[in-house]
Amino acid sequence: MATQPPRLLRLPAVIELTGLCRTAVYNAERDGGFPPRVSIGKRSVAWREDQLIAWIESRQRKVAA
């Protein structure tokens, strides 16, 4: 059974998934606290869904602690 490659999410989907605004996404990425984007074309970027979910879960663990 082959594993599925990670889904790549464009910015609108990242905003909806995380609840962050565009500026907050880019600022968090710049500060090193957010999964890095990957280039999917000359002028297109996306984020790996599995990394975003892991980031969300790590934030939830910090709040619960």
C-alpha positions in Angstrom: 0.0 0.0 0.0 1.6 3.3 -1.1 1.4 6.3 1.2 -0.2 9.5 -0.1 2.1 12.4 -0.6 1.4 15.4 1.7 -1.3 17.8 0.5 -0.1 21.2 -0.4 -2.3 24.1 0.8 -2.3 27.5 -0.7 -2.6 30.6 1.5 -6.4 30.9 1.6 -6.6 27.3 2.9 -3.7 28.0 5.4 -5.6 31.0 6.7 -8.8 29.0 7.2 -7.0 26.1 8.8 -4.9 28.1 11.2 -7.2 31.1 11.9 -4.3 33.4 11.2 -4.4 36.4 8.9 -2.0 36.6 5.9 0.4 38.9 7.7 0.6 36.7 10.8 1.4 33.6 8.6 4.3 35.4 7.0 5.5 36.9 10.2 5.4 33.6 12.1 7.2 31.9 9.2 9.9 34.6 9.2 10.4 34.3 13.0 10.9 30.6 12.6 7.8 29.5 14.5 5.7 28.3 11.5 6.2 25.6 8.9 8.2 26.9 5.9 6.4 27.4 2.5 7.5 25.4 -0.5 7.7 26.7 -4.0 5.3 25.1 -6.4 5.9 27.4 -9.4 7.6 30.6 -10.4 5.2 32.7 -8.4 3.3 30.2 -6.4 3.9 28.8 -2.9 2.1 26.4 -0.6 2.5 24.8 2.8 2.5 21.1 3.6 -0.8 20.2 5.3 0.9 17.6 7.6 3.4 20.2 8.9 0.6 22.7 9.5 -1.4 20.1 11.5 1.7 19.3 13.6 2.2 23.0 14.2 -1.4 23.4 15.3 -1.2 20.4 17.6 2.0 21.7 19.2 0.3 25.0 19.9 -2.6 23.2 21.5 -0.2 21.2 23.8 1.5 24.4 24.9 -1.8 26.0 25.9 -2.9 22.8 27.7 0.4 22.6 29.7 
